[in-house]
Amino acid sequence: MPSSANMRGALFMATSMAGYVFNDALMKSLSEDMSMGQAIFLRGIFASLLIVALARRTGTWRPLSVALQPMPFLRTACEVMATILFLTALVYVQFAIASAILQALPLAVTVGAALFLKERVGWRRWVAILAGFCGVIVIIQPGFSGYSPYALLIVLAVVCAAARDLATRATPAGIPSLFLAAITAPAVAVAGLGMWIWDGSIAPVTAIHLLKILGASVFILVGYQFIVMAMREGDIAFIAPFRYTSLLWAILLGILIFAEYPDWLTILGSATVVATGVYTLYREHRLTSRH
């Protein structure tokens, strides 16, 4: 029987993934009427107000000097880069394809742990990682009519998100997860403002836009908060596969909202990435349990 900590972690991970995917869907919808920089900035203002107020109310706010400690600072910087790269690409890439590429994140985290944390990775996991990255290439479809060069930005976003997750694991447990979310949201908002200024366009904001921005703010708060809680709870080998629930949400929302139906190459590549990711996590769990 899985431990209660594992079950909580799995629930936190699934909740976080749903929050991120619903946020992404609303942001992609907003980008049809305004620049992504404007959308990121406006969402960032709402999200920052919500998260900072919640952190202060719950007593989890910390001095800003804590945000400048190496791991919190690195985590925030990586989150900003991952967000900007992913949402920029999302304007041009099908919703389900973008989410499918993100499923390579656990594989990227394993590679990062081997390279930077000196964790041992056996040949079986290296083969699985290589197969998983081949699955990403199938999803991107270079040389086919459905190929978009913006998909490469999502690959870079995966690298940044992997660095974020490794930094999260290395962040002292005494720093509350809500505080980490509270310093991330304003940083992303500032990056969005820079994008908006660079773009130079100003779109009128309607009541519908405001509702979407508020909804995205709430969902990104859910994503920020629960991903940190998940990474700090239980056995990561049990919890991490629940990250793949985001792909189910992405396919469903892609069909219902954007009328985007994944083709067979996307499905094949996604299945390859998910299968190799789950196998990699399984092998990691087996090796860890022996020691």
C-alpha positions as protocol buffer text, in pm:
chain_id: "A"
residue {
  index: 1
  type: MET
  ca { x: 0 y: 0 z: 0 }
}
residue {
  index: 2
  type: PRO
  ca { x: 136 y: 345 z: -89 }
}
residue {
  index: 3
  type: SER
  ca { x: 211 y: 560 z: 213 }
}
residue {
  index: 4
  type: SER
  ca { x: -13 y: 852 z: 301 }
}
residue {
  index: 5
  type: ALA
  ca { x: 276 y: 1086 z: 211 }
}
residue {
  index: 6
  type: ASN
  ca { x: 294 y: 930 z: -136 }
}
residue {
  index: 7
  type: MET
  ca { x: -82 y: 961 z: -185 }
}
residue {
  index: 8
  type: ARG
  ca { x: -72 y: 1325 z: -79 }
}
residue {
  index: 9
  type: GLY
  ca { x: 220 y: 1389 z: -311 }
}
residue {
  index: 10
  type: ALA
  ca { x: 40 y: 1222 z: -603 }
}
residue {
  index: 11
  type: LEU
  ca { x: -272 y: 1431 z: -539 }
}
residue {
  index: 12
  type: PHE
  ca { x: -60 y: 1747 z: -516 }
}
residue {
  index: 13
  type: MET
  ca { x: 115 y: 1664 z: -844 }
}
residue {
  index: 14
  type: ALA
  ca { x: -211 y: 1591 z: -1030 }
}
residue {
  index: 15
  type: THR
  ca { x: -367 y: 1911 z: -893 }
}
residue {
  index: 16
  type: SER
  ca { x: -64 y: 2114 z: -995 }
}
residue {
  index: 17
  type: MET
  ca { x: -72 y: 1974 z: -1348 }
}
residue {
  index: 18
  type: ALA
  ca { x: -441 y: 2056 z: -1386 }
}
residue {
  index: 19
  type: GLY
  ca { x: -371 y: 2410 z: -1265 }
}
residue {
  index: 20
  type: TYR
  ca { x: -91 y: 2460 z: -1514 }
}
residue {
  index: 21
  type: VAL
  ca { x: -288 y: 2318 z: -1809 }
}
residue {
  index: 22
  type: PHE
  ca { x: -602 y: 2524 z: -1743 }
}
residue {
  index: 23
  type: ASN
  ca { x: -382 y: 2832 z: -1701 }
}
residue {
  index: 24
  type: ASP
  ca { x: -209 y: 2757 z: -2032 }
}
residue {
  index: 25
  type: ALA
  ca { x: -542 y: 2714 z: -2210 }
}
residue {
  index: 26
  type: LEU
  ca { x: -665 y: 3051 z: -2085 }
}
residue {
  index: 27
  type: MET
  ca { x: -336 y: 3220 z: -2180 }
}
residue {
  index: 28
  type: LYS
  ca { x: -346 y: 3073 z: -2531 }
}
residue {
  index: 29
  type: SER
  ca { x: -704 y: 3196 z: -2562 }
}
residue {
  index: 30
  type: LEU
  ca { x: -598 y: 3546 z: -2449 }
}
residue {
  index: 31
  type: SER
  ca { x: -317 y: 3553 z: -2704 }
}
residue {
  index: 32
  type: GLU
  ca { x: -578 y: 3553 z: -2980 }
}
residue {
  index: 33
  type: ASP
  ca { x: -674 y: 3910 z: -2879 }
}
residue {
  index: 34
  type: MET
  ca { x: -354 y: 4055 z: -2728 }
}
residue {
  index: 35
  type: SER
  ca { x: 20 y: 4003 z: -2725 }
}
residue {
  index: 36
  type: MET
  ca { x: 147 y: 3729 z: -2498 }
}
residue {
  index: 37
  type: GLY
  ca { x: 360 y: 3983 z: -2313 }
}
residue {
  index: 38
  type: GLN
  ca { x: 51 y: 4187 z: -2224 }
}
residue {
  index: 39
  type: ALA
  ca { x: -134 y: 3871 z: -2115 }
}
residue {
  index: 40
  type: ILE
  ca { x: 158 y: 3752 z: -1899 }
}
residue {
  index: 41
  type: PHE
  ca { x: 194 y: 4092 z: -1734 }
}
residue {
  index: 42
  type: LEU
  ca { x: -177 y: 4134 z: -1656 }
}
residue {
  index: 43
  type: ARG
  ca { x: -201 y: 3778 z: -1525 }
}
residue {
  index: 44
  type: GLY
  ca { x: 113 y: 3837 z: -1322 }
}
residue {
  index: 45
  type: ILE
  ca { x: -38 y: 4143 z: -1150 }
}
residue {
  index: 46
  type: PHE
  ca { x: -350 y: 3951 z: -1047 }
}
residue {
  index: 47
  type: ALA
  ca { x: -153 y: 3641 z: -947 }
}
residue {
  index: 48
  type: SER
  ca { x: 101 y: 3842 z: -746 }
}
residue {
  index: 49
  type: LEU
  ca { x: -170 y: 4020 z: -550 }
}
residue {
  index: 50
  type: LEU
  ca { x: -345 y: 3691 z: -474 }
}
residue {
  index: 51
  type: ILE
  ca { x: -34 y: 3497 z: -375 }
}
residue {
  index: 52
  type: VAL
  ca { x: 138 y: 3769 z: -172 }
}
residue {
  index: 53
  type: ALA
  ca { x: -184 y: 3845 z: 17 }
}
residue {
  index: 54
  type: LEU
  ca { x: -233 y: 3474 z: 88 }
}
residue {
  index: 55
  type: ALA
  ca { x: 128 y: 3432 z: 201 }
}
residue {
  index: 56
  type: ARG
  ca { x: 101 y: 3725 z: 442 }
}
residue {
  index: 57
  type: ARG
  ca { x: -234 y: 3607 z: 575 }
}
residue {
  index: 58
  type: THR
  ca { x: -106 y: 3256 z: 643 }
}
residue {
  index: 59
  type: GLY
  ca { x: 219 y: 3374 z: 798 }
}
residue {
  index: 60
  type: THR
  ca { x: 436 y: 3214 z: 530 }
}
residue {
  index: 61
  type: TRP
  ca { x: 586 y: 3540 z: 402 }
}
residue {
  index: 62
  type: ARG
  ca { x: 960 y: 3573 z: 457 }
}
residue {
  index: 63
  type: PRO
  ca { x: 1205 y: 3865 z: 424 }
}
residue {
  index: 64
  type: LEU
  ca { x: 1296 y: 3937 z: 62 }
}
residue {
  index: 65
  type: SER
  ca { x: 1655 y: 3852 z: 146 }
}
residue {
  index: 66
  type: VAL
  ca { x: 1543 y: 3488 z: 155 }
}
residue {
  index: 67
  type: ALA
  ca { x: 1447 y: 3517 z: -214 }
}
residue {
  index: 68
  type: LEU
  ca { x: 1810 y: 3605 z: -293 }
}
residue {
  index: 69
  type: GLN
  ca { x: 1948 y: 3286 z: -143 }
}
residue {
  index: 70
  type: PRO
  ca { x: 2106 y: 3069 z: -415 }
}
residue {
  index: 71
  type: MET
  ca { x: 1842 y: 2798 z: -456 }
}
residue {
  index: 72
  type: PRO
  ca { x: 1528 y: 3016 z: -429 }
}
residue {
  index: 73
  type: PHE
  ca { x: 1685 y: 3267 z: -668 }
}
residue {
  index: 74
  type: LEU
  ca { x: 1785 y: 2995 z: -916 }
}
residue {
  index: 75
  type: ARG
  ca { x: 1441 y: 2836 z: -891 }
}
residue {
  index: 76
  type: THR
  ca { x: 1268 y: 3167 z: -963 }
}
residue {
  index: 77
  type: ALA
  ca { x: 1496 y: 3249 z: -1256 }
}
residue {
  index: 78
  type: CYS
  ca { x: 1438 y: 2906 z: -1412 }
}
residue {
  index: 79
  type: GLU
  ca { x: 1061 y: 2935 z: -1362 }
}
residue {
  index: 80
  type: VAL
  ca { x: 1062 y: 3275 z: -1536 }
}
residue {
  index: 81
  type: MET
  ca { x: 1259 y: 3143 z: -1834 }
}
residue {
  index: 82
  type: ALA
  ca { x: 1045 y: 2829 z: -1864 }
}
residue {
  index: 83
  type: THR
  ca { x: 724 y: 3035 z: -1853 }
}
residue {
  index: 84
  type: ILE
  ca { x: 836 y: 3289 z: -2112 }
}
residue {
  index: 85
  type: LEU
  ca { x: 968 y: 3027 z: -2353 }
}
residue {
  index: 86
  type: PHE
  ca { x: 666 y: 2800 z: -2322 }
}
residue {
  index: 87
  type: LEU
  ca { x: 396 y: 3067 z: -2349 }
}
residue {
  index: 88
  type: THR
  ca { x: 574 y: 3236 z: -2640 }
}
residue {
  index: 89
  type: ALA
  ca { x: 574 y: 2906 z: -2827 }
}
residue {
  index: 90
  type: LEU
  ca { x: 217 y: 2827 z: -2725 }
}
residue {
  index: 91
  type: VAL
  ca { x: 87 y: 3105 z: -2950 }
}
residue {
  index: 92
  type: TYR
  ca { x: 212 y: 2913 z: -3255 }
}
residue {
  index: 93
  type: VAL
  ca { x: 209 y: 2546 z: -3148 }
}
residue {
  index: 94
  type: GLN
  ca { x: -94 y: 2322 z: -3105 }
}
residue {
  index: 95
  type: PHE
  ca { x: -197 y: 2291 z: -2744 }
}
residue {
  index: 96
  type: ALA
  ca { x: -167 y: 1912 z: -2715 }
}
residue {
  index: 97
  type: ILE
  ca { x: 169 y: 1910 z: -2895 }
}
residue {
  index: 98
  type: ALA
  ca { x: 309 y: 2171 z: -2658 }
}
residue {
  index: 99
  type: SER
  ca { x: 194 y: 1971 z: -2357 }
}
residue {
  index: 100
  type: ALA
  ca { x: 326 y: 1646 z: -2505 }
}
residue {
  index: 101
  type: ILE
  ca { x: 678 y: 1791 z: -2537 }
}
residue {
  index: 102
  type: LEU
  ca { x: 659 y: 1897 z: -2173 }
}
residue {
  index: 103
  type: GLN
  ca { x: 617 y: 1532 z: -2076 }
}
residue {
  index: 104
  type: ALA
  ca { x: 991 y: 1491 z: -2133 }
}
residue {
  index: 105
  type: LEU
  ca { x: 1049 y: 1689 z: -1814 }
}
residue {
  index: 106
  type: PRO
  ca { x: 1105 y: 1385 z: -1582 }
}
residue {
  index: 107
  type: LEU
  ca { x: 1363 y: 1255 z: -1830 }
}
residue {
  index: 108
  type: ALA
  ca { x: 1536 y: 1593 z: -1831 }
}
residue {
  index: 109
  type: VAL
  ca { x: 1534 y: 1598 z: -1450 }
}
residue {
  index: 110
  type: THR
  ca { x: 1705 y: 1257 z: -1445 }
}
residue {
  index: 111
  type: VAL
  ca { x: 1972 y: 1381 z: -1686 }
}
residue {
  index: 112
  type: GLY
  ca { x: 2022 y: 1693 z: -1476 }
}
residue {
  index: 113
  type: ALA
  ca { x: 2053 y: 1488 z: -1157 }
}
residue {
  index: 114
  type: ALA
  ca { x: 2318 y: 1270 z: -1324 }
}
residue {
  index: 115
  type: LEU
  ca { x: 2517 y: 1562 z: -1460 }
}
residue {
  index: 116
  type: PHE
  ca { x: 2496 y: 1811 z: -1174 }
}
residue {
  index: 117
  type: LEU
  ca { x: 2404 y: 1612 z: -864 }
}
residue {
  index: 118
  type: LYS
  ca { x: 2628 y: 1317 z: -958 }
}
residue {
  index: 119
  type: GLU
  ca { x: 2345 y: 1067 z: -917 }
}
residue {
  index: 120
  type: ARG
  ca { x: 2420 y: 731 z: -1074 }
}
residue {
  index: 121
  type: VAL
  ca { x: 2219 y: 651 z: -1387 }
}
residue {
  index: 122
  type: GLY
  ca { x: 2257 y: 300 z: -1530 }
}
residue {
  index: 123
  type: TRP
  ca { x: 2259 y: 202 z: -1895 }
}
residue {
  index: 124
  type: ARG
  ca { x: 1893 y: 96 z: -1892 }
}
residue {
  index: 125
  type: ARG
  ca { x: 1780 y: 442 z: -1786 }
}
residue {
  index: 126
  type: TRP
  ca { x: 2013 y: 607 z: -2038 }
}
residue {
  index: 127
  type: VAL
  ca { x: 1856 y: 395 z: -2314 }
}
residue {
  index: 128
  type: ALA
  ca { x: 1508 y: 490 z: -2190 }
}
residue {
  index: 129
  type: ILE
  ca { x: 1603 y: 858 z: -2180 }
}
residue {
  index: 130
  type: LEU
  ca { x: 1738 y: 840 z: -2535 }
}
residue {
  index: 131
  type: ALA
  ca { x: 1418 y: 668 z: -2651 }
}
residue {
  index: 132
  type: GLY
  ca { x: 1211 y: 933 z: -2473 }
}
residue {
  index: 133
  type: PHE
  ca { x: 1395 y: 1215 z: -2647 }
}
residue {
  index: 134
  type: CYS
  ca { x: 1340 y: 1033 z: -2978 }
}
residue {
  index: 135
  type: GLY
  ca { x: 971 y: 1044 z: -2889 }
}
residue {
  index: 136
  type: VAL
  ca { x: 1001 y: 1422 z: -2851 }
}
residue {
  index: 137
  type: ILE
  ca { x: 1148 y: 1441 z: -3202 }
}
residue {
  index: 138
  type: VAL
  ca { x: 851 y: 1243 z: -3333 }
}
residue {
  index: 139
  type: ILE
  ca { x: 614 y: 1488 z: -3162 }
}
residue {
  index: 140
  type: ILE
  ca { x: 796 y: 1790 z: -3310 }
}
residue {
  index: 141
  type: GLN
  ca { x: 783 y: 1625 z: -3656 }
}
residue {
  index: 142
  type: PRO
  ca { x: 1082 y: 1795 z: -3824 }
}
residue {
  index: 143
  type: GLY
  ca { x: 1051 y: 1777 z: -4200 }
}
residue {
  index: 144
  type: PHE
  ca { x: 674 y: 1727 z: -4192 }
}
residue {
  index: 145
  type: SER
  ca { x: 402 y: 1979 z: -4276 }
}
residue {
  index: 146
  type: GLY
  ca { x: 296 y: 2006 z: -3911 }
}
residue {
  index: 147
  type: TYR
  ca { x: 643 y: 2112 z: -3795 }
}
residue {
  index: 148
  type: SER
  ca { x: 679 y: 2445 z: -3616 }
}
residue {
  index: 149
  type: PRO
  ca { x: 1023 y: 2584 z: -3523 }
}
residue {
  index: 150
  type: TYR
  ca { x: 859 y: 2731 z: -3213 }
}
residue {
  index: 151
  type: ALA
  ca { x: 842 y: 2376 z: -3076 }
}
residue {
  index: 152
  type: LEU
  ca { x: 1215 y: 2409 z: -3009 }
}
residue {
  index: 153
  type: LEU
  ca { x: 1136 y: 2685 z: -2760 }
}
residue {
  index: 154
  type: ILE
  ca { x: 931 y: 2432 z: -2565 }
}
residue {
  index: 155
  type: VAL
  ca { x: 1232 y: 2199 z: -2558 }
}
residue {
  index: 156
  type: LEU
  ca { x: 1433 y: 2484 z: -2404 }
}
residue {
  index: 157
  type: ALA
  ca { x: 1145 y: 2541 z: -2161 }
}
residue {
  index: 158
  type: VAL
  ca { x: 1176 y: 2176 z: -2055 }
}
residue {
  index: 159
  type: VAL
  ca { x: 1545 y: 2231 z: -1978 }
}
residue {
  index: 160
  type: CYS
  ca { x: 1461 y: 2536 z: -1765 }
}
residue {
  index: 161
  type: ALA
  ca { x: 1178 y: 2354 z: -1588 }
}
residue {
  index: 162
  type: ALA
  ca { x: 1410 y: 2063 z: -1508 }
}
residue {
  index: 163
  type: ALA
  ca { x: 1658 y: 2306 z: -1351 }
}
residue {
  index: 164
  type: ARG
  ca { x: 1366 y: 2455 z: -1155 }
}
residue {
  index: 165
  type: ASP
  ca { x: 1266 y: 2115 z: -1017 }
}
residue {
  index: 166
  type: LEU
  ca { x: 1622 y: 2032 z: -917 }
}
residue {
  index: 167
  type: ALA
  ca { x: 1652 y: 2370 z: -745 }
}
residue {
  index: 168
  type: THR
  ca { x: 1321 y: 2304 z: -567 }
}
residue {
  index: 169
  type: ARG
  ca { x: 1456 y: 1978 z: -425 }
}
residue {
  index: 170
  type: ALA
  ca { x: 1770 y: 2160 z: -307 }
}
residue {
  index: 171
  type: THR
  ca { x: 1580 y: 2452 z: -148 }
}
residue {
  index: 172
  type: PRO
  ca { x: 1583 y: 2438 z: 234 }
}
residue {
  index: 173
  type: ALA
  ca { x: 1262 y: 2282 z: 367 }
}
residue {
  index: 174
  type: GLY
  ca { x: 1219 y: 2574 z: 608 }
}
residue {
  index: 175
  type: ILE
  ca { x: 1129 y: 2807 z: 321 }
}
residue {
  index: 176
  type: PRO
  ca { x: 750 y: 2777 z: 274 }
}
residue {
  index: 177
  type: SER
  ca { x: 622 y: 2666 z: -64 }
}
residue {
  index: 178
  type: LEU
  ca { x: 377 y: 2956 z: -72 }
}
residue {
  index: 179
  type: PHE
  ca { x: 663 y: 3203 z: -30 }
}
residue {
  index: 180
  type: LEU
  ca { x: 842 y: 3046 z: -328 }
}
residue {
  index: 181
  type: ALA
  ca { x: 523 y: 3093 z: -531 }
}
residue {
  index: 182
  type: ALA
  ca { x: 490 y: 3450 z: -401 }
}
residue {
  index: 183
  type: ILE
  ca { x: 832 y: 3552 z: -531 }
}
residue {
  index: 184
  type: THR
  ca { x: 786 y: 3371 z: -861 }
}
residue {
  index: 185
  type: ALA
  ca { x: 465 y: 3545 z: -972 }
}
residue {
  index: 186
  type: PRO
  ca { x: 603 y: 3905 z: -962 }
}
residue {
  index: 187
  type: ALA
  ca { x: 921 y: 3794 z: -1137 }
}
residue {
  index: 188
  type: VAL
  ca { x: 717 y: 3643 z: -1421 }
}
residue {
  index: 189
  type: ALA
  ca { x: 504 y: 3960 z: -1434 }
}
residue {
  index: 190
  type: VAL
  ca { x: 815 y: 4177 z: -1476 }
}
residue {
  index: 191
  type: ALA
  ca { x: 938 y: 3951 z: -1757 }
}
residue {
  index: 192
  type: GLY
  ca { x: 595 y: 3981 z: -1922 }
}
residue {
  index: 193
  type: LEU
  ca { x: 614 y: 4360 z: -1895 }
}
residue {
  index: 194
  type: GLY
  ca { x: 948 y: 4351 z: -2074 }
}
residue {
  index: 195
  type: MET
  ca { x: 795 y: 4141 z: -2352 }
}
residue {
  index: 196
  type: TRP
  ca { x: 499 y: 4378 z: -2377 }
}
residue {
  index: 197
  type: ILE
  ca { x: 721 y: 4684 z: -2405 }
}
residue {
  index: 198
  type: TRP
  ca { x: 930 y: 4510 z: -2670 }
}
residue {
  index: 199
  type: ASP
  ca { x: 615 y: 4419 z: -2866 }
}
residue {
  index: 200
  type: GLY
  ca { x: 477 y: 4772 z: -2841 }
}
residue {
  index: 201
  type: SER
  ca { x: 112 y: 4683 z: -2900 }
}
residue {
  index: 202
  type: ILE
  ca { x: -171 y: 4767 z: -2661 }
}
residue {
  index: 203
  type: ALA
  ca { x: -496 y: 4572 z: -2688 }
}
residue {
  index: 204
  type: PRO
  ca { x: -821 y: 4682 z: -2519 }
}
residue {
  index: 205
  type: VAL
  ca { x: -916 y: 4468 z: -2220 }
}
residue {
  index: 206
  type: THR
  ca { x: -1280 y: 4359 z: -2207 }
}
residue {
  index: 207
  type: ALA
  ca { x: -1478 y: 4203 z: -1923 }
}
residue {
  index: 208
  type: ILE
  ca { x: -1427 y: 3860 z: -2082 }
}
residue {
  index: 209
  type: HIS
  ca { x: -1053 y: 3920 z: -2091 }
}
residue {
  index: 210
  type: LEU
  ca { x: -1055 y: 4016 z: -1723 }
}
residue {
  index: 211
  type: LEU
  ca { x: -1239 y: 3696 z: -1634 }
}
residue {
  index: 212
  type: LYS
  ca { x: -986 y: 3490 z: -1828 }
}
residue {
  index: 213
  type: ILE
  ca { x: -695 y: 3675 z: -1663 }
}
residue {
  index: 214
  type: LEU
  ca { x: -843 y: 3623 z: -1317 }
}
residue {
  index: 215
  type: GLY
  ca { x: -904 y: 3256 z: -1393 }
}
residue {
  index: 216
  type: ALA
  ca { x: -548 y: 3212 z: -1520 }
}
residue {
  index: 217
  type: SER
  ca { x: -420 y: 3383 z: -1205 }
}
residue {
  index: 218
  type: VAL
  ca { x: -604 y: 3139 z: -982 }
}
residue {
  index: 219
  type: PHE
  ca { x: -492 y: 2837 z: -1185 }
}
residue {
  index: 220
  type: ILE
  ca { x: -127 y: 2946 z: -1192 }
}
residue {
  index: 221
  type: LEU
  ca { x: -142 y: 2991 z: -815 }
}
residue {
  index: 222
  type: VAL
  ca { x: -263 y: 2632 z: -791 }
}
residue {
  index: 223
  type: GLY
  ca { x: 18 y: 2519 z: -1021 }
}
residue {
  index: 224
  type: TYR
  ca { x: 292 y: 2712 z: -836 }
}
residue {
  index: 225
  type: GLN
  ca { x: 180 y: 2603 z: -490 }
}
residue {
  index: 226
  type: PHE
  ca { x: 109 y: 2238 z: -550 }
}
residue {
  index: 227
  type: ILE
  ca { x: 419 y: 2161 z: -761 }
}
residue {
  index: 228
  type: VAL
  ca { x: 640 y: 2271 z: -470 }
}
residue {
  index: 229
  type: MET
  ca { x: 428 y: 2072 z: -223 }
}
residue {
  index: 230
  type: ALA
  ca { x: 447 y: 1765 z: -448 }
}
residue {
  index: 231
  type: MET
  ca { x: 826 y: 1784 z: -487 }
}
residue {
  index: 232
  type: ARG
  ca { x: 864 y: 1795 z: -108 }
}
residue {
  index: 233
  type: GLU
  ca { x: 627 y: 1508 z: -28 }
}
residue {
  index: 234
  type: GLY
  ca { x: 684 y: 1133 z: -22 }
}
residue {
  index: 235
  type: ASP
  ca { x: 873 y: 922 z: -274 }
}
residue {
  index: 236
  type: ILE
  ca { x: 940 y: 1114 z: -593 }
}
residue {
  index: 237
  type: ALA
  ca { x: 946 y: 789 z: -796 }
}
residue {
  index: 238
  type: PHE
  ca { x: 581 y: 727 z: -697 }
}
residue {
  index: 239
  type: ILE
  ca { x: 470 y: 1089 z: -730 }
}
residue {
  index: 240
  type: ALA
  ca { x: 641 y: 1204 z: -1051 }
}
residue {
  index: 241
  type: PRO
  ca { x: 441 y: 983 z: -1295 }
}
residue {
  index: 242
  type: PHE
  ca { x: 128 y: 1175 z: -1199 }
}
residue {
  index: 243
  type: ARG
  ca { x: 281 y: 1464 z: -1391 }
}
residue {
  index: 244
  type: TYR
  ca { x: 158 y: 1288 z: -1703 }
}
residue {
  index: 245
  type: THR
  ca { x: -205 y: 1360 z: -1612 }
}
residue {
  index: 246
  type: SER
  ca { x: -143 y: 1701 z: -1768 }
}
residue {
  index: 247
  type: LEU
  ca { x: -136 y: 1540 z: -2113 }
}
residue {
  index: 248
  type: LEU
  ca { x: -489 y: 1406 z: -2069 }
}
residue {
  index: 249
  type: TRP
  ca { x: -614 y: 1753 z: -1974 }
}
residue {
  index: 250
  type: ALA
  ca { x: -423 y: 1911 z: -2263 }
}
residue {
  index: 251
  type: ILE
  ca { x: -571 y: 1676 z: -2524 }
}
residue {
  index: 252
  type: LEU
  ca { x: -922 y: 1729 z: -2384 }
}
residue {
  index: 253
  type: LEU
  ca { x: -894 y: 2109 z: -2370 }
}
residue {
  index: 254
  type: GLY
  ca { x: -724 y: 2120 z: -2709 }
}
residue {
  index: 255
  type: ILE
  ca { x: -1023 y: 1947 z: -2862 }
}
residue {
  index: 256
  type: LEU
  ca { x: -1295 y: 2132 z: -2669 }
}
residue {
  index: 257
  type: ILE
  ca { x: -1153 y: 2486 z: -2680 }
}
residue {
  index: 258
  type: PHE
  ca { x: -924 y: 2505 z: -2984 }
}
residue {
  index: 259
  type: ALA
  ca { x: -1069 y: 2224 z: -3202 }
}
residue {
  index: 260
  type: GLU
  ca { x: -719 y: 2075 z: -3227 }
}
residue {
  index: 261
  type: TYR
  ca { x: -703 y: 1699 z: -3273 }
}
residue {
  index: 262
  type: PRO
  ca { x: -364 y: 1529 z: -3222 }
}
residue {
  index: 263
  type: ASP
  ca { x: -241 y: 1328 z: -3522 }
}
residue {
  index: 264
  type: TRP
  ca { x: -99 y: 977 z: -3500 }
}
residue {
  index: 265
  type: LEU
  ca { x: 262 y: 1097 z: -3481 }
}
residue {
  index: 266
  type: THR
  ca { x: 180 y: 1313 z: -3180 }
}
residue {
  index: 267
  type: ILE
  ca { x: 5 y: 1021 z: -3012 }
}
residue {
  index: 268
  type: LEU
  ca { x: 295 y: 782 z: -3091 }
}
residue {
  index: 269
  type: GLY
  ca { x: 557 y: 1028 z: -2968 }
}
residue {
  index: 270
  type: SER
  ca { x: 357 y: 1109 z: -2655 }
}
residue {
  index: 271
  type: ALA
  ca { x: 314 y: 740 z: -2571 }
}
residue {
  index: 272
  type: THR
  ca { x: 690 y: 688 z: -2615 }
}
residue {
  index: 273
  type: VAL
  ca { x: 779 y: 980 z: -2389 }
}
residue {
  index: 274
  type: VAL
  ca { x: 533 y: 876 z: -2119 }
}
residue {
  index: 275
  type: ALA
  ca { x: 635 y: 509 z: -2128 }
}
residue {
  index: 276
  type: THR
  ca { x: 1008 y: 585 z: -2108 }
}
residue {
  index: 277
  type: GLY
  ca { x: 948 y: 842 z: -1836 }
}
residue {
  index: 278
  type: VAL
  ca { x: 754 y: 597 z: -1621 }
}
residue {
  index: 279
  type: TYR
  ca { x: 1018 y: 328 z: -1680 }
}
residue {
  index: 280
  type: THR
  ca { x: 1298 y: 566 z: -1585 }
}
residue {
  index: 281
  type: LEU
  ca { x: 1122 y: 657 z: -1261 }
}
residue {
  index: 282
  type: TYR
  ca { x: 1054 y: 288 z: -1191 }
}
residue {
  index: 283
  type: ARG
  ca { x: 1422 y: 198 z: -1234 }
}
residue {
  index: 284
  type: GLU
  ca { x: 1521 y: 489 z: -1011 }
}
residue {
  index: 285
  type: HIS
  ca { x: 1283 y: 364 z: -743 }
}
residue {
  index: 286
  type: ARG
  ca { x: 1417 y: 6 z: -769 }
}
residue {
  index: 287
  type: LEU
  ca { x: 1777 y: 118 z: -733 }
}
residue {
  index: 288
  type: THR
  ca { x: 1699 y: 351 z: -445 }
}
residue {
  index: 289
  type: SER
  ca { x: 1509 y: 83 z: -253 }
}
residue {
  index: 290
  type: ARG
  ca { x: 1813 y: -146 z: -266 }
}
residue {
  index: 291
  type: HIS
  ca { x: 2026 y: 97 z: -68 }
}
